[in-house]
């Protein structure tokens, strides 16, 4: 699709999204999983077999080159993240990441002086995270743990971080409650969930290309009001819609070629204020 045709098509997409979000319309494609029926063991088993971005890795798993490759790719596709999260701002502060995966974001906090603790339900992730920290010479407390029942005292951390975790949780409300409990008064929570009314969720429905990890045992998207409601126990909440189209290296074929050649550049010609509410990621900064 030529760029001069892609821009009107994208404006039509935005019109559809505005209509759906204002009417609270629901797509069958985005219905929440029956998360209450899933066990922790099912969720653990899935994430032991599905490491984020593993498909793009070309170096042996567990090597320093492997972790550097995953980090480079993560901050390429999430180019917004260092703008929204200042990884250098937490020197000397106790920071907990729930759902740390292989430790990519946590390592960045640790490199910049934060006193970091990371937990994950999947033992494979924790094993890899430990190797990641060791290979980069950074200290961190890494443990296998259930985020619904954190094994930490009240008011233990200055900062809690959970990026891309709550949408895959069996009980997101319990995790948020635990994050609030272990956070010190005045402490900061930095969280991310997927936006139900986003450009990517609609594009996925129209194209038939499934969202990454949509097959996880628990999977849910949120509207902005729903996300704010989930965080209602915090004294202050700011939700920032982010993650707009960047070129994909994960997908192949004709649709991916059209996406890379026309859709990405055309979408980014649309003034950001018009597309801002429909970012794929809803980032929240909340204060206890």
C-alpha positions in Angstrom: 0.0 0.0 0.0 1.5 3.4 -1.0 2.0 5.8 1.8 -0.4 8.3 0.3 -3.1 5.6 0.6 -2.0 4.3 4.0 -2.5 7.6 5.9 -6.3 7.8 5.0 -6.6 4.1 5.9 -5.0 4.7 9.3 -7.3 7.6 10.0 -10.2 5.2 9.3 -8.6 2.8 11.9 -8.6 5.7 14.4 -12.2 6.4 13.7 -13.1 2.8 14.4 -11.1 2.8 17.6 -12.8 6.0 18.8 -16.2 4.5 18.2 -15.4 1.3 20.0 -13.8 2.9 23.0 -16.6 5.5 23.4 -19.2 2.7 23.2 -17.2 0.2 25.3 -17.4 -2.1 22.3 -15.8 -5.5 22.6 -14.2 -7.6 19.9 -14.5 -11.4 20.3 -10.7 -11.4 19.5 -10.0 -9.4 22.7 -12.2 -11.2 25.2 -10.4 -12.0 28.4 -9.2 -15.5 29.1 -11.0 -17.5 31.9 -8.1 -16.6 34.1 -9.7 -17.9 37.3 -9.8 -21.4 35.9 -6.1 -21.5 35.3 -3.7 -22.8 37.9 -0.3 -21.3 38.7 1.3 -24.4 37.4 -0.3 -24.0 34.0 1.0 -20.4 33.9 4.4 -21.4 35.2 4.7 -24.2 32.6 3.8 -21.8 29.7 6.4 -19.2 30.7 9.1 -21.8 31.3 8.6 -22.6 27.5 8.1 -19.1 26.2 10.8 -16.6 26.8 10.1 -13.1 25.5 11.8 -12.4 22.1 13.7 -15.7 22.1 12.8 -16.2 18.4 15.1 -13.4 17.4 18.2 -14.7 19.3 21.1 -15.9 17.3 23.6 -16.6 20.1 23.5 -19.5 22.6 21.0 -19.1 25.4 22.7 -18.0 28.6 25.7 -16.4 26.9 26.5 -12.7 27.4 26.0 -12.2 23.7 22.5 -13.7 24.0 21.5 -11.3 26.7 23.0 -8.3 24.9 21.0 -9.3 21.8 17.7 -9.5 23.7 18.4 -6.2 25.3 19.1 -4.5 22.0 16.0 -5.9 20.4 13.8 -5.0 23.4 14.8 -1.4 23.4 14.5 -1.2 19.6 10.9 -2.3 19.6 10.1 -0.5 22.9 11.9 2.7 21.9 9.6 4.7 24.2 10.6 2.9 27.4 13.8 5.0 28.3 11.8 8.2 27.7 9.0 7.1 30.1 11.2 5.3 32.6 14.4 7.0 33.8 16.5 3.9 34.6 19.2 6.2 36.0 17.0 7.9 38.6 16.9 5.2 41.3 20.5 5.0 42.6 20.6 3.6 46.1 16.9 2.9 46.2 15.4 -0.6 46.8 13.6 -1.6 43.7 11.5 -4.8 43.1 10.5 -6.1 39.7 7.7 -8.7 39.6 7.8 -10.8 36.5 11.5 -10.0 35.8 11.9 -12.6 33.0 15.6 -12.9 32.0 16.2 -9.6 33.9 16.7 -7.2 30.9 15.0 -4.2 32.5 16.1 -5.0 36.0 19.7 -5.2 34.9 19.4 -1.7 33.5 18.2 -0.4 36.9 21.0 -2.3 38.7 23.7 -1.0 36.4 22.6 2.5 37.3 22.9 1.9 41.1 19.5 0.7 42.2 19.5 -2.1 44.8 17.5 -4.6 42.8 15.3 -7.6 43.6 13.6 -9.6 40.9 11.1 -12.3 41.1 9.4 -14.6 38.5 7.1 -17.5 38.6 9.1 -19.4 36.0 12.4 -21.1 37.2 13.8 -20.9 33.6 13.5 -17.2 33.7 15.2 -16.9 37.1 18.0 -19.2 36.0 18.6 -17.0 32.9 18.3 -13.8 34.9 21.0 -14.9 37.3 23.3 -15.7 34.4 22.5 -12.3 32.9 23.5 -10.5 36.0 26.6 -12.7 36.5 27.8 -12.1 32.9 27.5 -8.4 33.3 29.0 -8.2 36.8 25.9 -6.7 38.4 24.5 -7.7 41.8 20.9 -8.6 42.3 18.6 -10.7 44.5 16.8 -13.0 42.1 14.1 -15.4 43.3 11.4 -17.7 42.1 8.2 -16.4 43.7 4.5 -15.9 43.2 3.6 -12.3 42.7 0.2 -12.9 44.3 1.9 -13.7 47.6 5.1 -11.8 47.9 7.5 -13.0 50.6 8.6 -9.5 51.7 7.7 -7.4 54.7 5.4 -4.4 54.4 7.0 -1.2 53.1 10.2 -3.0 51.9 10.8 -1.2 48.6 11.1 2.4 47.3 10.0 1.4 43.8 8.0 -1.6 42.4 8.1 -2.4 38.6 6.0 -4.8 36.6 6.2 -4.2 32.8 4.0 -6.6 30.8 3.0 -8.8 33.7 -0.5 -8.0 35.0 -2.1 -8.9 31.6 -0.8 -12.5 31.9 -1.7 -12.9 35.6 -4.2 -15.3 37.1 -5.2 -12.6 39.6 -4.0 -9.1 38.7 -5.8 -7.4 41.6 -3.9 -9.6 44.1 -0.6 -8.7 42.5 -1.4 -5.0 42.6 -2.4 -5.4 46.3 0.9 -7.0 47.1 2.9 -4.4 45.2 1.0 -1.7 47.2 1.7 -3.5 50.4 5.5 -3.9 50.0 5.9 -0.3 48.7 7.0 2.3 51.2 4.6 5.3 51.8 5.3 7.8 49.0 7.0 5.1 46.9 6.5 4.7 43.2 4.9 1.9 41.2 5.7 1.6 37.4 3.4 -0.8 35.6 2.3 -1.7 32.1 -0.7 -3.5 30.6 -2.0 -3.9 27.0 -4.6 -1.4 25.7 -7.8 -3.1 24.5 -8.6 -0.1 22.3 -5.2 0.1 20.5 -4.0 0.2 17.0 -2.3 -3.2 17.4 -5.3 -5.0 18.8 -7.5 -3.8 16.0 -4.8 -4.5 13.4 -4.4 -8.0 14.7 -8.2 -8.6 14.5 -8.3 -7.3 10.9 -5.2 -9.1 9.6 -5.7 -12.4 11.5 -2.2 -12.2 12.9 -2.3 -13.2 16.5 -0.8 -11.0 19.2 2.4 -12.2 20.8 1.7 -14.6 23.7 -2.1 -14.3 23.1 -2.2 -18.1 23.7 -0.9 -17.7 27.2 -3.1 -19.5 29.9 -4.1 -16.1 31.2 -4.4 -13.1 28.9 -6.4 -9.9 29.3 -6.4 -6.4 27.9 -7.5 -3.2 29.7 -9.2 0.0 28.8 -7.7 3.1 30.4 -10.5 3.4 32.9 -10.2 -0.3 33.8 -6.5 0.1 34.4 -7.0 3.2 36.6 -9.7 1.2 38.5 -7.2 -1.6 39.1 -4.8 0.9 40.6 -7.4 2.8 42.7 -5.7 2.1 46.0 -2.8 4.3 45.0 -3.0 8.0 46.0 -2.0 9.2 42.5 -2.1 7.5 39.2 -0.9 8.7 35.8 -1.6 6.5 32.7 0.5 7.1 29.6 -0.5 5.3 26.4 2.7 4.4 24.5 4.2 2.0 22.0 3.4 3.0 18.4 4.4 1.1 15.3 8.1 0.2 14.7 9.4 -2.1 12.0 9.1 -5.8 12.9 11.8 -8.4 12.8 9.7 -11.0 14.4 7.2 -11.6 11.6 7.9 -12.6 8.0 5.9 -12.7 4.7 3.8 -10.4 2.7 1.8 -8.8 5.5 5.0 -8.1 7.4 6.5 -6.5 4.3 3.5 -4.2 3.8 3.5 -3.4 7.5 7.2 -2.4 7.5 7.2 -0.6 4.1 4.0 1.4 4.4 2.1 1.1 7.6 4.8 2.1 10.0 6.0 5.2 8.2 2.4 6.3 7.4 1.2 5.8 10.9 4.0 8.0 12.2 3.0 10.8 9.9 -0.3 11.1 11.8 0.0 13.8 14.5 0.7 12.0 17.8 -2.1 13.7 19.8 -4.6 12.0 17.5 -3.2 8.5 18.1 -2.0 8.9 21.6 -5.0 7.3 23.3 -4.6 4.2 21.1 -1.0 3.2 22.0 -0.6 -0.6 22.5 1.0 -0.2 26.0 -0.6 1.6 28.9 2.2 2.7 31.2 1.2 3.7 34.7 3.1 5.7 37.2 1.5 5.5 40.6 2.3 6.8 44.1 1.4 5.1 47.3 
